[in-house]
């Protein structure tokens, strides 16, 4: 499953948001400055992350925001419409729920089961 589009990423220690072109592929998010860039600024493997909407305690009062969290790592992303918000939530949720059941084929050792922890 693949998805790409512009999302706004919240800066950690301010109220600012940065517009990024985001590509989801192979259980990973890749972040680009624009859709024309060849090389990502960063990538975020989704193994172990949960996706949800922000809590009241997060203090984010914007529409179409989703929260990615793994232990102390928290990221907030804002979609441009309800439709794109729902698509991103759906794709990331399915990735997060399947990453715990990926079987990797190791050439000599046989299959290895990953538990997502």
C-alpha positions in Angstrom: 0.0 0.0 0.0 1.4 3.4 -1.0 0.2 7.0 -0.3 1.7 10.4 -0.9 0.7 14.0 -0.4 1.4 17.2 1.5 1.1 17.1 5.3 1.9 19.7 7.9 4.2 18.5 10.6 4.1 20.3 14.0 7.4 21.7 15.3 8.3 20.2 18.7 8.6 23.3 20.8 6.4 25.9 19.0 3.0 26.3 17.5 4.5 26.3 14.0 3.8 23.8 11.3 6.1 22.8 8.4 4.6 21.7 5.1 6.2 18.5 3.8 5.6 16.1 0.9 5.2 12.8 2.6 5.4 9.4 0.9 4.3 6.2 2.7 5.8 3.0 1.3 7.2 -0.2 2.8 5.9 0.6 6.4 7.9 3.8 6.4 7.2 7.5 6.0 9.6 9.6 3.8 9.6 13.3 4.1 10.5 15.7 1.3 10.6 19.5 1.1 8.5 19.3 -2.1 7.0 16.7 -4.4 9.8 17.4 -6.9 12.6 16.4 -4.6 14.5 13.2 -5.3 16.0 12.7 -1.8 14.1 12.7 1.4 15.0 15.1 4.3 14.2 12.3 6.7 12.4 8.9 7.1 10.4 7.4 9.9 9.9 3.6 10.0 6.5 2.9 11.5 7.5 -0.3 13.3 6.0 0.0 16.9 4.3 3.3 16.3 0.6 3.9 17.2 -1.6 6.3 15.3 -4.4 8.2 17.0 -6.0 11.6 17.2 -4.5 14.1 19.7 -5.7 14.1 23.3 -7.0 17.2 25.1 -3.7 17.3 27.0 -1.8 17.6 23.7 -3.2 21.1 23.3 -3.7 20.9 19.5 -6.9 22.5 18.4 -6.8 22.1 14.7 -8.8 19.9 12.3 -7.5 16.8 10.6 -4.6 16.2 13.0 -3.2 12.7 13.7 -0.6 11.7 16.3 2.1 9.1 15.8 3.7 7.8 19.0 6.3 5.3 20.0 7.5 5.4 23.6 8.6 9.0 24.1 8.7 9.9 20.4 5.6 11.8 19.4 4.8 13.5 16.1 1.8 15.5 15.0 0.7 15.7 11.4 -2.1 17.8 9.9 -3.9 16.8 6.6 -5.4 19.3 4.3 -8.9 17.8 4.2 -11.1 15.2 5.9 -10.6 12.9 3.0 -6.8 13.0 3.1 -6.9 12.8 6.9 -8.9 9.6 6.7 -6.7 8.1 4.0 -3.5 8.7 6.0 -5.1 7.3 9.2 -6.3 4.2 7.3 -2.9 3.5 5.7 -0.8 4.1 8.8 -3.2 2.1 11.0 -3.0 -0.9 8.6 0.8 -0.6 8.5 1.1 -0.3 12.3 -1.1 -3.4 12.8 0.6 -5.5 10.2 4.2 -4.7 11.2 3.9 -7.0 14.2 3.3 -9.9 11.9 5.9 -9.5 9.2 7.9 -12.7 8.4 11.3 -12.1 7.1 12.9 -14.9 5.1 16.5 -15.3 6.2 18.4 -17.4 3.5 20.0 -20.0 5.7 18.1 -19.7 9.0 14.6 -20.1 7.7 11.7 -17.6 8.5 12.0 -15.3 11.5 8.9 -14.0 13.1 9.0 -10.3 14.3 6.8 -9.4 17.2 6.9 -5.6 16.7 8.5 -4.8 20.1 
